[in-house]
C-alpha cells in the first residue's frame, strides 16, 4: 500500500511539474490587508490542445514504425 501511495504521489508531482512547464496551470497571489488570496487556474483548452498534438505525434510515429516493418518484411521476402 505504501508503494502505491508513493507511485501516486510521484505521478502527481510529475504532472504538476510538466503542467506548470507547459502552461496548463498558473498560480496567482493577491495580498490584501485581511489576508492573501491564492488562485490556481487550470487552462483546460491548453491541456486539450496538447493532448491532441500528442495523439497526432503518436499516430505518426506508429505509422512510420509500421511502414518500416512492412518495408523490412518485404525486403526479407524478396531476398528469399
C-alpha angles and dihedrals in degrees: 000000000000091000092052091050090049091051091050092049092049091049091050091050092049092049090047094051094044091044094053090045093050093045095249092128132035128185122204130184128205117192113210131173091251094047147304123291116210117193129193116202120195113200101211093177091057091047091050092048091050090047092053092046090051091049090052092050092048091049091050092048093048091049091050090049091050091048091051091050091048092050092047091048092050091048092051092048091050090054093055 
